[in-house]
Amino acid sequence: MLKLKEQQKQNQDSQSKENREDEQKKEDKEKQQDQDNQQENSKDQEQPEQKNQITKQEAEQILQAIQNQEKRVQEKLDLKKAKAAKAGNIKDW
């Protein structure tokens, strides 16, 4: 009888220990999920800022493309001015 009570006590102790361990695991898991969610939220907040910013290299490439386009436009205008000057000098008497 005494052994039976001791066994029951041990079983209860082991079950209590298992329950505490399970609860601890659940709490740890929840904490980890909270940390993961916070990290995701902080990443989400950082990303819009990064989308609005361009790198120095990208800015230089854009500037170079605009300058090239402006150069082509100026060349076309110069050609039109040269043709207009030639046409103005031709006299049909």
C-alpha positions as CSV (number, residue, x, y, z in Angstrom):
1,M,0.0,0.0,0.0
2,L,2.8,2.4,0.9
3,K,4.5,1.6,-2.4
4,L,1.4,2.3,-4.3
5,K,1.0,5.7,-2.7
6,E,4.7,6.5,-3.5
7,Q,4.2,5.4,-7.1
8,Q,1.1,7.6,-7.4
9,K,3.0,10.5,-5.9
10,Q,5.8,10.0,-8.3
11,N,3.4,9.8,-11.2
12,Q,1.7,13.0,-10.1
13,D,5.1,14.7,-9.8
14,S,6.2,13.5,-13.2
15,Q,2.9,14.7,-14.7
16,S,3.2,18.0,-13.0
17,K,6.7,18.3,-14.3
18,E,5.6,17.4,-17.8
19,N,2.8,19.9,-17.6
20,R,5.2,22.7,-16.5
21,E,7.6,21.8,-19.3
22,D,4.8,21.9,-21.8
23,E,3.6,25.2,-20.6
24,Q,7.2,26.5,-20.7
25,K,7.6,25.3,-24.3
26,K,4.3,27.0,-25.2
27,E,5.4,30.3,-23.7
28,D,8.8,30.1,-25.4
29,K,7.1,29.4,-28.7
30,E,4.7,32.3,-28.2
31,K,7.6,34.6,-27.3
32,Q,9.5,33.5,-30.4
33,Q,6.4,34.1,-32.6
34,D,6.1,37.6,-31.1
35,Q,9.7,38.3,-31.8
36,D,9.3,37.1,-35.4
37,N,6.2,39.3,-35.8
38,Q,8.0,42.3,-34.5
39,Q,10.9,41.7,-36.8
40,E,8.5,41.4,-39.8
41,N,6.8,44.6,-38.8
42,S,10.0,46.5,-38.5
43,K,11.1,45.1,-41.9
44,D,7.8,46.2,-43.4
45,Q,8.3,49.7,-42.0
46,E,11.8,49.9,-43.4
47,Q,10.9,48.7,-46.9
48,P,8.7,51.6,-47.9
49,E,11.6,53.9,-47.0
50,Q,14.0,51.9,-49.1
51,K,11.5,51.9,-52.1
52,N,11.5,55.7,-52.1
53,Q,15.3,55.9,-52.2
54,I,17.6,55.2,-55.1
55,T,21.3,54.3,-55.0
56,K,23.9,56.8,-56.1
57,Q,24.7,54.6,-59.1
58,E,21.0,54.6,-60.2
59,A,20.9,58.4,-59.8
60,E,24.0,58.8,-62.0
61,Q,22.5,56.5,-64.6
62,I,19.3,58.4,-64.7
63,L,21.2,61.7,-64.9
64,Q,23.4,60.3,-67.8
65,A,20.3,59.2,-69.7
66,I,18.7,62.6,-69.3
67,Q,21.9,64.3,-70.5
68,N,22.1,62.0,-73.5
69,Q,18.5,62.7,-74.4
70,E,19.0,66.4,-74.1
71,K,22.1,66.2,-76.3
72,R,20.1,64.4,-79.0
73,V,17.4,67.1,-78.8
74,Q,19.9,69.9,-79.1
75,E,21.5,68.2,-82.1
76,K,18.1,67.9,-83.9
77,L,17.4,71.6,-83.2
78,D,20.8,72.6,-84.5
79,L,20.1,70.6,-87.7
80,K,16.8,72.3,-88.1
81,K,18.4,75.7,-87.6
82,A,21.1,74.9,-90.2
83,K,18.5,73.8,-92.8
84,A,16.4,76.9,-92.1
85,A,19.5,79.1,-92.5
86,K,20.4,77.4,-95.9
87,A,16.8,77.7,-97.1
88,G,16.7,81.3,-96.2
89,N,19.8,82.1,-98.4
90,I,18.4,80.5,-101.5
91,K,16.8,83.1,-103.8
92,D,14.7,82.2,-106.7
93,W,14.9,85.3,-109.0
